[in-house]
Amino acid sequence: MFKPQHLTFEELSEQLREYENKYGYSTIEFYRRFQNGELGDDDDLMMWAGLYHLYLTSLPIRQFMKSETLAA
């Protein structure tokens, strides 16, 4: 059964780097190829894509929070 994890932004970034090292290309290149259907859909690649999606959606929130902290 799947158990959700709570990750810090740094932990999320580290997991993306681990996939990059494992497969030998950047997350951006991976995601482009994944979206084009060039890589298949095994569990490992689906997890990488999911982590990258989480990264993309959480980055603007992180940047906003940082700017609010600096403005205070």
C-alpha positions in Angstrom: 0.0 0.0 0.0 1.2 3.5 -0.9 2.1 5.7 2.1 2.4 9.4 1.4 5.6 11.2 2.4 6.2 14.7 3.6 9.3 16.1 1.8 11.1 19.4 2.3 11.9 21.3 -0.9 15.5 20.3 -0.4 14.7 16.6 -0.1 12.6 16.9 -3.2 15.5 18.5 -5.1 17.8 15.8 -3.9 15.5 13.0 -5.1 15.5 14.6 -8.5 19.3 14.8 -8.5 19.4 11.1 -7.6 17.2 10.2 -10.7 19.4 12.4 -12.9 22.5 10.6 -11.7 20.8 7.2 -12.1 19.6 7.8 -15.7 22.3 10.2 -16.9 20.3 13.2 -18.0 18.7 16.2 -16.5 15.2 16.2 -15.1 14.1 18.7 -17.8 15.4 16.5 -20.6 13.8 13.5 -19.0 10.4 15.2 -18.7 10.5 16.4 -22.3 11.2 12.8 -23.5 8.7 11.3 -21.0 6.0 13.7 -22.2 6.8 12.7 -25.8 6.3 9.0 -25.0 10.0 8.2 -25.7 10.7 6.5 -22.4 7.8 4.3 -21.5 5.9 4.3 -18.2 7.6 2.0 -15.7 7.1 2.8 -12.0 10.5 4.5 -11.6 9.9 6.9 -14.4 6.4 7.6 -13.3 7.7 8.5 -9.8 10.4 10.8 -11.4 7.7 12.5 -13.4 5.5 12.9 -10.3 8.3 14.3 -8.3 9.1 16.8 -11.0 5.5 17.9 -11.2 5.5 18.4 -7.5 8.7 20.4 -7.8 7.2 22.6 -10.6 4.0 23.3 -8.6 5.8 24.0 -5.3 8.5 26.3 -6.6 6.3 29.3 -7.1 4.9 28.9 -3.6 8.4 28.6 -2.2 9.5 31.7 -4.1 6.4 33.7 -2.8 7.0 32.6 0.8 10.6 33.7 0.5 9.7 37.1 -0.9 7.1 37.6 1.9 9.6 36.8 4.5 12.2 39.2 3.1 9.5 41.9 2.8 8.5 41.6 6.5 
